[in-house]
Amino acid sequence: MGTTALVRRSTSEISSPQNASAMEDTITWWDGYLNVIVWTSLFGGQITFTLIASDILDPATVHPIGTTFRTHPIFGKELVRTFLAISWLLFMLALGTSLIAKTQLSDAGIRDVILLRGPERLKAVHSLLTFILNALPLTAITFLALSVIAYVPCVGWICIGFLGFFVLLIGVLWVLFDLRGMRKLRQHANSVREMSTTAAVREAESPFGP
């Protein structure tokens, strides 16, 4: 009986009111986070599409050789347009992903299913989606910075440097918090399953029954 009570108490930790409240807070946070991604993607997508559809200036004509560049610009006109198109595509992927996630979270049935899956599954989904939705806009801005390099190299490279720093910082934080937290939840869930299995075997072998 003592083992059974211990297993029940350990199993209830996964679906405890504290965990349920934390999961609800995570889903509420996602509503606001997805709004930021949606508006960022809309803004970036509108700018890049406008530039793609327009007759952009050739970097070689903006800064002739001997004025700013000692040689020809690093990127030509068509390559700049390609960078802008890739940036637009990444913004649209971020927009589509965030809209799909927001639509799913707005369904009460899906929210209940997520809550029933427990914190381990929610943590895995949270880590994966935040990684994707952070990476897509940052990569899109990187291609915008490459486009700027063709016209004003100093500013473009400074932007690339800041983006590299932020990517490194986000990567370190993602490993420290998301991956470690997910590993701890998985280890806890596995230990609970092992205890449940052991208790079930002992009760089945007991002559007195459960």
Secondary structure, 3 states (H helix, E strand, C coil): CHHHHHHHHHHHCCCCHHHHHHHHHHHHHHHHHHHHHHHHHHHHHHHHHHHHHCCCCCHHHHCCECCCECCCCCCCHHHHHHHHHHHHHHHHHHHHHHHHHHHHHCCHHHHHHHHHHCHHHHHHHHHHHHHHHHHHHHHHHHHHHHHHHCCCHHHHHHHHHHHHHHHHHHHHHHHHHHHHHHHHHHHHHHHHHHHHHHHHHHHHHCCCCC
